[in-house]
Amino acid sequence: MAKTNPGRFFEDYTVGQQIQHAVPRTVTVGERALYHALYPARHALYSSDEFARGCGLPGAPLDDLAAFHIVFGKTVPDISLNAVANLGYGEGRWLKPAYPGDTLRARSTVIGLKQNSNGKTGVVYVRSEGLNQRDELVMSFCRWVMVKKRDVEAPAPETVVPDLAQAIAPGDLVIPEGLDFTSYDFALAGEAHRWSDYEIGEQIDHVDGVTIEDAEHMMATRLWQNTSKVHFDATLRADGQRLIYGGHVISLARALSFNGLANAQMIAGLNAGAHANPCFAGTTVHAWSEVLDKAETTAPGVGAIRLRLVARSGGEAFTLKDAAGRYLPHVLLDLDYWALIPL
């Protein structure tokens, strides 16, 4: 009897199915160091225990996206091992910071299914949750993935597409306990721009670019214990290329956004996200942002800013879609998120 696991295929999912994911992960300062080595990540709150303590936290947490990648990676063997592509995100909320010493695990619920017209693949919608060793929710997010069918003759399931909120309401954002920006040190943070300096509709070109290499991408994807075959096995694609993990592009774009948004310290909500076009080694990534909304919070000195973050492989900054509403070929990522910033 075979003991290896080929992973789930589209017909293995049912709406309402609950999946407990294997291999909890205890995080250390090593994850932080590797995250900052893999990306030009330098937001002060995650770089300095002293800066974080000055903002009311017990120390520097693990970068929000590093925690996201760890939880995401736990879900891959059960959700996207046989994925063609990870398509999008919604209703993401960071509920509690993760600190070195915390153990993260994940669970998911299937909330939708839709077979594609070609009959060879289908879209699986899940809501995944990350928990710490105290069974406290650290984060929750929805994503949808295109997954291969094992048997193209298998009947299509009833189509269920979840109705997800277009954006997290500002009042539903969770502010980390103790966070206080009233004594925020702008000089140490790297920029003087605060919440009141940004206008809705303002666009920011983050200027810098980074060329992605296979080696760093594969190291990052292994770090998150993401086992999706398309990221490692070059024989799975006709062009012989490994697909760059979409989260790698997210973290790279977020790190590039430091230039212009250095004080957008913590990610609190993920409203929507799409990997518009595939990314491969050798691609040089640039990023730009647009301010979509602003809101005050109940935490002292803390504001919320809603941002569109776009990663591009070329083309002009601030270009996104064509006249028909399709993403332009140079657009890699379109991410809509809430960040916490000093007032």
Contacts in CASP RR format, 6 or more apart in sequence:
PFRMAT RR
TARGET T0000
AUTHOR 0000-0000-0000
METHOD contacts of the structure
MODEL  1
MAKTNPGRFFEDYTVGQQIQHAVPRTVTVGERALYHALYPARHALYSSDE
FARGCGLPGAPLDDLAAFHIVFGKTVPDISLNAVANLGYGEGRWLKPAYP
GDTLRARSTVIGLKQNSNGKTGVVYVRSEGLNQRDELVMSFCRWVMVKKR
DVEAPAPETVVPDLAQAIAPGDLVIPEGLDFTSYDFALAGEAHRWSDYEI
GEQIDHVDGVTIEDAEHMMATRLWQNTSKVHFDATLRADGQRLIYGGHVI
SLARALSFNGLANAQMIAGLNAGAHANPCFAGTTVHAWSEVLDKAETTAP
GVGAIRLRLVARSGGEAFTLKDAAGRYLPHVLLDLDYWALIPL
5 77 0 8 1.000
6 82 0 8 1.000
7 77 0 8 1.000
7 78 0 8 1.000
7 81 0 8 1.000
7 82 0 8 1.000
8 78 0 8 1.000
8 79 0 8 1.000
8 81 0 8 1.000
8 82 0 8 1.000
8 147 0 8 1.000
9 82 0 8 1.000
9 147 0 8 1.000
9 148 0 8 1.000
9 149 0 8 1.000
9 150 0 8 1.000
10 113 0 8 1.000
10 115 0 8 1.000
10 121 0 8 1.000
10 122 0 8 1.000
10 124 0 8 1.000
10 147 0 8 1.000
10 148 0 8 1.000
10 149 0 8 1.000
10 150 0 8 1.000
10 154 0 8 1.000
11 149 0 8 1.000
11 150 0 8 1.000
11 151 0 8 1.000
11 154 0 8 1.000
11 157 0 8 1.000
12 150 0 8 1.000
13 110 0 8 1.000
13 113 0 8 1.000
13 124 0 8 1.000
13 147 0 8 1.000
13 157 0 8 1.000
14 110 0 8 1.000
14 113 0 8 1.000
14 157 0 8 1.000
15 110 0 8 1.000
15 111 0 8 1.000
15 112 0 8 1.000
15 113 0 8 1.000
15 157 0 8 1.000
15 158 0 8 1.000
15 160 0 8 1.000
16 109 0 8 1.000
16 110 0 8 1.000
16 111 0 8 1.000
17 109 0 8 1.000
17 110 0 8 1.000
18 107 0 8 1.000
18 108 0 8 1.000
18 109 0 8 1.000
18 110 0 8 1.000
19 75 0 8 1.000
19 78 0 8 1.000
19 79 0 8 1.000
19 107 0 8 1.000
19 108 0 8 1.000
19 109 0 8 1.000
19 110 0 8 1.000
20 107 0 8 1.000
21 74 0 8 1.000
21 75 0 8 1.000
21 77 0 8 1.000
21 78 0 8 1.000
21 105 0 8 1.000
21 106 0 8 1.000
21 107 0 8 1.000
21 108 0 8 1.000
22 74 0 8 1.000
22 77 0 8 1.000
23 74 0 8 1.000
23 225 0 8 1.000
24 74 0 8 1.000
24 103 0 8 1.000
24 104 0 8 1.000
24 105 0 8 1.000
25 70 0 8 1.000
25 74 0 8 1.000
25 103 0 8 1.000
25 104 0 8 1.000
25 105 0 8 1.000
25 225 0 8 1.000
26 101 0 8 1.000
26 102 0 8 1.000
26 103 0 8 1.000
26 104 0 8 1.000
27 62 0 8 1.000
27 66 0 8 1.000
27 67 0 8 1.000
27 70 0 8 1.000
27 98 0 8 1.000
27 99 0 8 1.000
27 100 0 8 1.000
27 101 0 8 1.000
27 102 0 8 1.000
27 103 0 8 1.000
27 104 0 8 1.000
28 100 0 8 1.000
28 101 0 8 1.000
29 100 0 8 1.000
30 100 0 8 1.000
31 62 0 8 1.000
31 66 0 8 1.000
31 70 0 8 1.000
31 100 0 8 1.000
31 223 0 8 1.000
32 46 0 8 1.000
32 60 0 8 1.000
32 62 0 8 1.000
32 63 0 8 1.000
32 66 0 8 1.000
32 100 0 8 1.000
34 223 0 8 1.000
35 41 0 8 1.000
35 62 0 8 1.000
35 63 0 8 1.000
35 65 0 8 1.000
35 66 0 8 1.000
35 223 0 8 1.000
35 251 0 8 1.000
36 42 0 8 1.000
36 47 0 8 1.000
36 63 0 8 1.000
38 216 0 8 1.000
38 219 0 8 1.000
38 220 0 8 1.000
38 223 0 8 1.000
38 251 0 8 1.000
39 251 0 8 1.000
39 252 0 8 1.000
39 254 0 8 1.000
39 255 0 8 1.000
40 208 0 8 1.000
40 210 0 8 1.000
40 255 0 8 1.000
40 256 0 8 1.000
40 258 0 8 1.000
41 47 0 8 1.000
41 63 0 8 1.000
41 251 0 8 1.000
41 254 0 8 1.000
41 255 0 8 1.000
41 258 0 8 1.000
42 255 0 8 1.000
42 258 0 8 1.000
43 63 0 8 1.000
43 189 0 8 1.000
43 258 0 8 1.000
43 262 0 8 1.000
43 264 0 8 1.000
43 265 0 8 1.000
44 51 0 8 1.000
44 185 0 8 1.000
44 188 0 8 1.000
44 189 0 8 1.000
44 190 0 8 1.000
44 262 0 8 1.000
44 265 0 8 1.000
45 51 0 8 1.000
45 52 0 8 1.000
45 55 0 8 1.000
45 57 0 8 1.000
45 60 0 8 1.000
45 61 0 8 1.000
45 265 0 8 1.000
45 266 0 8 1.000
46 52 0 8 1.000
46 60 0 8 1.000
46 61 0 8 1.000
46 62 0 8 1.000
46 63 0 8 1.000
46 265 0 8 1.000
47 60 0 8 1.000
48 60 0 8 1.000
48 188 0 8 1.000
49 59 0 8 1.000
49 60 0 8 1.000
51 60 0 8 1.000
51 185 0 8 1.000
51 188 0 8 1.000
51 189 0 8 1.000
52 58 0 8 1.000
52 59 0 8 1.000
52 60 0 8 1.000
52 61 0 8 1.000
53 59 0 8 1.000
54 180 0 8 1.000
54 183 0 8 1.000
54 185 0 8 1.000
55 179 0 8 1.000
55 180 0 8 1.000
55 181 0 8 1.000
55 183 0 8 1.000
55 184 0 8 1.000
55 265 0 8 1.000
56 178 0 8 1.000
56 179 0 8 1.000
56 180 0 8 1.000
57 97 0 8 1.000
57 176 0 8 1.000
57 178 0 8 1.000
57 179 0 8 1.000
58 99 0 8 1.000
59 99 0 8 1.000
61 67 0 8 1.000
61 97 0 8 1.000
61 98 0 8 1.000
61 99 0 8 1.000
61 176 0 8 1.000
62 97 0 8 1.000
62 98 0 8 1.000
62 99 0 8 1.000
62 100 0 8 1.000
62 102 0 8 1.000
64 94 0 8 1.000
64 97 0 8 1.000
64 266 0 8 1.000
64 267 0 8 1.000
65 247 0 8 1.000
65 250 0 8 1.000
65 251 0 8 1.000
65 254 0 8 1.000
65 267 0 8 1.000
66 251 0 8 1.000
67 94 0 8 1.000
67 97 0 8 1.000
67 98 0 8 1.000
67 104 0 8 1.000
67 138 0 8 1.000
67 139 0 8 1.000
68 94 0 8 1.000
68 139 0 8 1.000
68 141 0 8 1.000
69 220 0 8 1.000
69 223 0 8 1.000
69 224 0 8 1.000
69 226 0 8 1.000
69 247 0 8 1.000
69 251 0 8 1.000
70 98 0 8 1.000
70 104 0 8 1.000
70 224 0 8 1.000
70 225 0 8 1.000
71 104 0 8 1.000
71 106 0 8 1.000
71 128 0 8 1.000
71 129 0 8 1.000
71 130 0 8 1.000
71 138 0 8 1.000
71 139 0 8 1.000
72 106 0 8 1.000
72 128 0 8 1.000
72 224 0 8 1.000
72 226 0 8 1.000
72 247 0 8 1.000
73 106 0 8 1.000
73 224 0 8 1.000
73 225 0 8 1.000
73 226 0 8 1.000
73 227 0 8 1.000
74 104 0 8 1.000
74 105 0 8 1.000
74 106 0 8 1.000
74 130 0 8 1.000
74 225 0 8 1.000
75 106 0 8 1.000
75 108 0 8 1.000
75 126 0 8 1.000
75 128 0 8 1.000
76 225 0 8 1.000
76 226 0 8 1.000
76 227 0 8 1.000
76 228 0 8 1.000
77 227 0 8 1.000
78 108 0 8 1.000
79 108 0 8 1.000
79 124 0 8 1.000
79 126 0 8 1.000
79 128 0 8 1.000
79 145 0 8 1.000
80 86 0 8 1.000
80 145 0 8 1.000
80 147 0 8 1.000
80 228 0 8 1.000
81 227 0 8 1.000
81 228 0 8 1.000
81 229 0 8 1.000
82 147 0 8 1.000
82 148 0 8 1.000
82 229 0 8 1.000
83 145 0 8 1.000
83 146 0 8 1.000
83 147 0 8 1.000
83 148 0 8 1.000
83 228 0 8 1.000
83 230 0 8 1.000
84 121 0 8 1.000
84 146 0 8 1.000
84 147 0 8 1.000
84 148 0 8 1.000
84 230 0 8 1.000
85 145 0 8 1.000
85 146 0 8 1.000
85 230 0 8 1.000
85 243 0 8 1.000
85 275 0 8 1.000
85 278 0 8 1.000
86 143 0 8 1.000
86 145 0 8 1.000
86 246 0 8 1.000
86 275 0 8 1.000
87 123 0 8 1.000
87 143 0 8 1.000
87 144 0 8 1.000
87 145 0 8 1.000
87 146 0 8 1.000
87 274 0 8 1.000
87 275 0 8 1.000
88 143 0 8 1.000
88 144 0 8 1.000
88 272 0 8 1.000
88 273 0 8 1.000
88 274 0 8 1.000
88 275 0 8 1.000
89 141 0 8 1.000
89 142 0 8 1.000
89 143 0 8 1.000
89 270 0 8 1.000
89 272 0 8 1.000
89 273 0 8 1.000
89 274 0 8 1.000
89 335 0 8 1.000
90 141 0 8 1.000
90 142 0 8 1.000
90 143 0 8 1.000
90 164 0 8 1.000
90 165 0 8 1.000
90 270 0 8 1.000
90 271 0 8 1.000
90 272 0 8 1.000
90 273 0 8 1.000
91 127 0 8 1.000
91 140 0 8 1.000
91 141 0 8 1.000
91 142 0 8 1.000
91 164 0 8 1.000
91 165 0 8 1.000
91 168 0 8 1.000
91 270 0 8 1.000
92 139 0 8 1.000
92 140 0 8 1.000
92 141 0 8 1.000
92 142 0 8 1.000
92 168 0 8 1.000
92 269 0 8 1.000
92 270 0 8 1.000
92 271 0 8 1.000
93 139 0 8 1.000
93 140 0 8 1.000
93 141 0 8 1.000
93 168 0 8 1.000
93 172 0 8 1.000
93 173 0 8 1.000
93 174 0 8 1.000
93 268 0 8 1.000
93 269 0 8 1.000
93 270 0 8 1.000
94 138 0 8 1.000
94 139 0 8 1.000
94 174 0 8 1.000
94 266 0 8 1.000
94 267 0 8 1.000
94 268 0 8 1.000
94 269 0 8 1.000
95 136 0 8 1.000
95 137 0 8 1.000
95 138 0 8 1.000
95 139 0 8 1.000
95 140 0 8 1.000
95 174 0 8 1.000
96 132 0 8 1.000
96 136 0 8 1.000
96 137 0 8 1.000
96 138 0 8 1.000
96 139 0 8 1.000
96 174 0 8 1.000
96 176 0 8 1.000
97 138 0 8 1.000
97 176 0 8 1.000
97 266 0 8 1.000
98 104 0 8 1.000
98 132 0 8 1.000
98 138 0 8 1.000
102 132 0 8 1.000
102 133 0 8 1.000
102 138 0 8 1.000
103 132 0 8 1.000
103 133 0 8 1.000
104 130 0 8 1.000
104 131 0 8 1.000
104 132 0 8 1.000
104 138 0 8 1.000
105 130 0 8 1.000
105 131 0 8 1.000
106 128 0 8 1.000
106 129 0 8 1.000
106 130 0 8 1.000
106 131 0 8 1.000
107 128 0 8 1.000
107 129 0 8 1.000
107 130 0 8 1.000
107 131 0 8 1.000
108 126 0 8 1.000
108 127 0 8 1.000
108 128 0 8 1.000
108 129 0 8 1.000
109 126 0 8 1.000
109 127 0 8 1.000
110 124 0 8 1.000
110 125 0 8 1.000
110 126 0 8 1.000
111 125 0 8 1.000
111 126 0 8 1.000
111 127 0 8 1.000
111 142 0 8 1.000
111 160 0 8 1.000
111 162 0 8 1.000
112 124 0 8 1.000
112 125 0 8 1.000
112 126 0 8 1.000
112 160 0 8 1.000
112 161 0 8 1.000
112 162 0 8 1.000
113 122 0 8 1.000
113 123 0 8 1.000
113 124 0 8 1.000
113 125 0 8 1.000
113 157 0 8 1.000
113 158 0 8 1.000
113 159 0 8 1.000
113 160 0 8 1.000
114 122 0 8 1.000
114 123 0 8 1.000
114 125 0 8 1.000
114 159 0 8 1.000
114 160 0 8 1.000
114 161 0 8 1.000
115 121 0 8 1.000
115 122 0 8 1.000
115 123 0 8 1.000
115 149 0 8 1.000
115 156 0 8 1.000
115 157 0 8 1.000
115 159 0 8 1.000
116 122 0 8 1.000
116 123 0 8 1.000
116 146 0 8 1.000
119 149 0 8 1.000
119 152 0 8 1.000
119 156 0 8 1.000
120 148 0 8 1.000
120 149 0 8 1.000
120 152 0 8 1.000
121 146 0 8 1.000
121 147 0 8 1.000
121 148 0 8 1.000
121 149 0 8 1.000
122 146 0 8 1.000
122 147 0 8 1.000
122 149 0 8 1.000
123 144 0 8 1.000
123 145 0 8 1.000
123 146 0 8 1.000
123 147 0 8 1.000
124 144 0 8 1.000
124 145 0 8 1.000
124 147 0 8 1.000
125 142 0 8 1.000
125 143 0 8 1.000
125 144 0 8 1.000
125 160 0 8 1.000
125 161 0 8 1.000
125 162 0 8 1.000
126 142 0 8 1.000
126 143 0 8 1.000
126 144 0 8 1.000
126 145 0 8 1.000
127 140 0 8 1.000
127 141 0 8 1.000
127 142 0 8 1.000
128 140 0 8 1.000
128 141 0 8 1.000
128 142 0 8 1.000
128 143 0 8 1.000
129 137 0 8 1.000
129 139 0 8 1.000
129 140 0 8 1.000
130 137 0 8 1.000
130 138 0 8 1.000
130 139 0 8 1.000
130 140 0 8 1.000
131 137 0 8 1.000
131 138 0 8 1.000
132 138 0 8 1.000
141 270 0 8 1.000
142 162 0 8 1.000
142 164 0 8 1.000
165 271 0 8 1.000
166 271 0 8 1.000
166 272 0 8 1.000
167 271 0 8 1.000
167 272 0 8 1.000
167 293 0 8 1.000
167 306 0 8 1.000
167 336 0 8 1.000
168 268 0 8 1.000
168 269 0 8 1.000
168 270 0 8 1.000
168 271 0 8 1.000
168 338 0 8 1.000
170 293 0 8 1.000
170 295 0 8 1.000
170 297 0 8 1.000
170 304 0 8 1.000
170 338 0 8 1.000
171 295 0 8 1.000
171 297 0 8 1.000
173 268 0 8 1.000
173 269 0 8 1.000
173 297 0 8 1.000
173 304 0 8 1.000
173 338 0 8 1.000
173 340 0 8 1.000
174 268 0 8 1.000
175 268 0 8 1.000
175 297 0 8 1.000
175 298 0 8 1.000
175 299 0 8 1.000
175 302 0 8 1.000
175 340 0 8 1.000
176 266 0 8 1.000
178 299 0 8 1.000
179 266 0 8 1.000
179 299 0 8 1.000
179 302 0 8 1.000
179 340 0 8 1.000
180 299 0 8 1.000
180 300 0 8 1.000
180 301 0 8 1.000
180 302 0 8 1.000
181 299 0 8 1.000
181 300 0 8 1.000
181 301 0 8 1.000
181 302 0 8 1.000
181 303 0 8 1.000
181 340 0 8 1.000
181 341 0 8 1.000
181 342 0 8 1.000
181 343 0 8 1.000
182 300 0 8 1.000
182 301 0 8 1.000
184 263 0 8 1.000
184 301 0 8 1.000
184 342 0 8 1.000
186 192 0 8 1.000
186 194 0 8 1.000
186 263 0 8 1.000
186 342 0 8 1.000
189 262 0 8 1.000
189 263 0 8 1.000
189 265 0 8 1.000
190 262 0 8 1.000
190 263 0 8 1.000
191 260 0 8 1.000
191 262 0 8 1.000
191 263 0 8 1.000
193 260 0 8 1.000
193 261 0 8 1.000
193 262 0 8 1.000
193 263 0 8 1.000
194 263 0 8 1.000
194 341 0 8 1.000
194 342 0 8 1.000
194 343 0 8 1.000
195 294 0 8 1.000
195 303 0 8 1.000
195 305 0 8 1.000
195 341 0 8 1.000
195 342 0 8 1.000
195 343 0 8 1.000
196 343 0 8 1.000
198 291 0 8 1.000
198 294 0 8 1.000
198 305 0 8 1.000
198 341 0 8 1.000
199 291 0 8 1.000
200 291 0 8 1.000
200 292 0 8 1.000
200 293 0 8 1.000
200 294 0 8 1.000
201 290 0 8 1.000
201 291 0 8 1.000
201 292 0 8 1.000
202 290 0 8 1.000
202 291 0 8 1.000
203 288 0 8 1.000
203 289 0 8 1.000
203 290 0 8 1.000
203 291 0 8 1.000
203 317 0 8 1.000
203 318 0 8 1.000
204 257 0 8 1.000
204 260 0 8 1.000
204 261 0 8 1.000
204 288 0 8 1.000
204 289 0 8 1.000
204 290 0 8 1.000
204 291 0 8 1.000
205 288 0 8 1.000
205 317 0 8 1.000
205 318 0 8 1.000
206 256 0 8 1.000
206 257 0 8 1.000
206 258 0 8 1.000
206 259 0 8 1.000
206 260 0 8 1.000
206 261 0 8 1.000
206 286 0 8 1.000
206 287 0 8 1.000
206 288 0 8 1.000
206 289 0 8 1.000
207 259 0 8 1.000
207 286 0 8 1.000
208 256 0 8 1.000
208 259 0 8 1.000
208 286 0 8 1.000
209 256 0 8 1.000
209 284 0 8 1.000
209 285 0 8 1.000
209 286 0 8 1.000
209 287 0 8 1.000
210 252 0 8 1.000
210 256 0 8 1.000
210 284 0 8 1.000
210 285 0 8 1.000
211 282 0 8 1.000
211 283 0 8 1.000
211 284 0 8 1.000
211 285 0 8 1.000
212 244 0 8 1.000
212 248 0 8 1.000
212 249 0 8 1.000
212 252 0 8 1.000
212 279 0 8 1.000
212 280 0 8 1.000
212 281 0 8 1.000
212 282 0 8 1.000
212 283 0 8 1.000
212 284 0 8 1.000
212 285 0 8 1.000
213 281 0 8 1.000
213 282 0 8 1.000
214 242 0 8 1.000
214 281 0 8 1.000
217 231 0 8 1.000
217 242 0 8 1.000
217 244 0 8 1.000
217 245 0 8 1.000
217 248 0 8 1.000
217 281 0 8 1.000
218 231 0 8 1.000
218 232 0 8 1.000
218 242 0 8 1.000
220 245 0 8 1.000
220 248 0 8 1.000
220 251 0 8 1.000
221 228 0 8 1.000
221 231 0 8 1.000
221 232 0 8 1.000
221 245 0 8 1.000
221 248 0 8 1.000
224 245 0 8 1.000
226 245 0 8 1.000
228 245 0 8 1.000
229 236 0 8 1.000
230 236 0 8 1.000
230 237 0 8 1.000
230 242 0 8 1.000
230 243 0 8 1.000
231 242 0 8 1.000
231 243 0 8 1.000
231 244 0 8 1.000
231 245 0 8 1.000
232 242 0 8 1.000
233 242 0 8 1.000
234 240 0 8 1.000
234 241 0 8 1.000
234 242 0 8 1.000
237 243 0 8 1.000
241 280 0 8 1.000
241 281 0 8 1.000
242 280 0 8 1.000
242 281 0 8 1.000
243 278 0 8 1.000
243 279 0 8 1.000
243 280 0 8 1.000
244 278 0 8 1.000
244 279 0 8 1.000
244 280 0 8 1.000
244 281 0 8 1.000
244 283 0 8 1.000
246 275 0 8 1.000
246 279 0 8 1.000
246 333 0 8 1.000
248 279 0 8 1.000
249 275 0 8 1.000
249 279 0 8 1.000
249 285 0 8 1.000
249 311 0 8 1.000
249 332 0 8 1.000
249 333 0 8 1.000
250 311 0 8 1.000
250 333 0 8 1.000
250 335 0 8 1.000
252 285 0 8 1.000
252 287 0 8 1.000
252 311 0 8 1.000
253 285 0 8 1.000
253 287 0 8 1.000
253 309 0 8 1.000
253 310 0 8 1.000
253 311 0 8 1.000
253 333 0 8 1.000
253 335 0 8 1.000
254 267 0 8 1.000
254 309 0 8 1.000
256 285 0 8 1.000
256 286 0 8 1.000
256 287 0 8 1.000
256 311 0 8 1.000
257 264 0 8 1.000
257 287 0 8 1.000
257 289 0 8 1.000
257 307 0 8 1.000
257 309 0 8 1.000
261 289 0 8 1.000
261 307 0 8 1.000
261 339 0 8 1.000
263 341 0 8 1.000
263 342 0 8 1.000
264 305 0 8 1.000
264 307 0 8 1.000
264 339 0 8 1.000
264 340 0 8 1.000
264 341 0 8 1.000
265 339 0 8 1.000
265 340 0 8 1.000
265 341 0 8 1.000
266 339 0 8 1.000
266 340 0 8 1.000
267 337 0 8 1.000
267 338 0 8 1.000
267 339 0 8 1.000
267 340 0 8 1.000
268 304 0 8 1.000
268 338 0 8 1.000
268 339 0 8 1.000
268 340 0 8 1.000
269 337 0 8 1.000
269 338 0 8 1.000
270 335 0 8 1.000
270 336 0 8 1.000
270 337 0 8 1.000
270 338 0 8 1.000
271 306 0 8 1.000
271 336 0 8 1.000
271 337 0 8 1.000
271 338 0 8 1.000
272 334 0 8 1.000
272 335 0 8 1.000
272 336 0 8 1.000
273 333 0 8 1.000
273 334 0 8 1.000
273 335 0 8 1.000
273 336 0 8 1.000
274 327 0 8 1.000
274 333 0 8 1.000
274 334 0 8 1.000
274 335 0 8 1.000
275 332 0 8 1.000
275 333 0 8 1.000
276 327 0 8 1.000
276 331 0 8 1.000
276 332 0 8 1.000
276 333 0 8 1.000
276 334 0 8 1.000
277 313 0 8 1.000
277 327 0 8 1.000
277 329 0 8 1.000
277 330 0 8 1.000
277 331 0 8 1.000
277 332 0 8 1.000
279 285 0 8 1.000
279 313 0 8 1.000
279 332 0 8 1.000
283 313 0 8 1.000
283 332 0 8 1.000
284 313 0 8 1.000
284 314 0 8 1.000
285 311 0 8 1.000
285 312 0 8 1.000
285 313 0 8 1.000
285 332 0 8 1.000
286 311 0 8 1.000
286 312 0 8 1.000
286 313 0 8 1.000
286 314 0 8 1.000
286 317 0 8 1.000
287 309 0 8 1.000
287 310 0 8 1.000
287 311 0 8 1.000
287 312 0 8 1.000
288 309 0 8 1.000
288 310 0 8 1.000
288 312 0 8 1.000
288 317 0 8 1.000
288 318 0 8 1.000
289 307 0 8 1.000
289 308 0 8 1.000
289 309 0 8 1.000
289 310 0 8 1.000
290 307 0 8 1.000
290 308 0 8 1.000
290 310 0 8 1.000
290 318 0 8 1.000
291 305 0 8 1.000
291 306 0 8 1.000
291 307 0 8 1.000
292 306 0 8 1.000
292 307 0 8 1.000
292 308 0 8 1.000
292 336 0 8 1.000
293 305 0 8 1.000
293 306 0 8 1.000
294 303 0 8 1.000
294 304 0 8 1.000
294 305 0 8 1.000
294 306 0 8 1.000
295 303 0 8 1.000
295 304 0 8 1.000
295 306 0 8 1.000
296 303 0 8 1.000
296 304 0 8 1.000
296 343 0 8 1.000
297 303 0 8 1.000
297 304 0 8 1.000
297 340 0 8 1.000
299 340 0 8 1.000
301 342 0 8 1.000
301 343 0 8 1.000
302 340 0 8 1.000
302 341 0 8 1.000
302 342 0 8 1.000
302 343 0 8 1.000
303 340 0 8 1.000
303 341 0 8 1.000
303 342 0 8 1.000
303 343 0 8 1.000
304 338 0 8 1.000
304 339 0 8 1.000
304 340 0 8 1.000
304 341 0 8 1.000
305 338 0 8 1.000
305 339 0 8 1.000
305 341 0 8 1.000
306 336 0 8 1.000
306 337 0 8 1.000
306 338 0 8 1.000
307 336 0 8 1.000
307 337 0 8 1.000
307 338 0 8 1.000
307 339 0 8 1.000
308 334 0 8 1.000
308 335 0 8 1.000
308 336 0 8 1.000
309 333 0 8 1.000
309 334 0 8 1.000
309 335 0 8 1.000
309 336 0 8 1.000
309 337 0 8 1.000
310 320 0 8 1.000
310 331 0 8 1.000
310 333 0 8 1.000
310 334 0 8 1.000
310 335 0 8 1.000
311 331 0 8 1.000
311 332 0 8 1.000
311 333 0 8 1.000
311 335 0 8 1.000
312 319 0 8 1.000
312 330 0 8 1.000
312 331 0 8 1.000
312 332 0 8 1.000
313 330 0 8 1.000
313 332 0 8 1.000
314 330 0 8 1.000
315 328 0 8 1.000
315 330 0 8 1.000
319 328 0 8 1.000
319 330 0 8 1.000
319 331 0 8 1.000
320 327 0 8 1.000
320 328 0 8 1.000
320 331 0 8 1.000
320 334 0 8 1.000
321 327 0 8 1.000
321 328 0 8 1.000
321 331 0 8 1.000
322 328 0 8 1.000
327 334 0 8 1.000
END
